[in-house]
Amino acid sequence: MHPVEILKHRIGHPFEHCLKMMSGVSSKIFRYVGSFYNLKFESESIGIIYLAQEFNHVDNPLKLIVESDRVLKNNEGMIIVGEHYISFF
């Protein structure tokens, strides 16, 4: 797992606390401070992207999708959760 977070404090103590509560294996999680507009991963190197309430915070959703597509392996995809439904009406 390779979580990317723009705010350093979110991958510090709160993350460690959640990892402990969920009995996570810290050796399998590599945390990064960075932007989801410019992921530092090789092209076609990620099996799945999971966004939890990030999509509604982006200024440029198309740029996020293009960058995500660049790093995703062929025939893989994204899971987007926690977004509020907004109808056309």
Summary of the structure (lengths in Angstrom):
residues: 89
radius of gyration: 14.3
end to end distance: 38.6
largest distance: 47.2
contacts: 182
relative contact order: 0.18
helix: 34%
strand: 24%
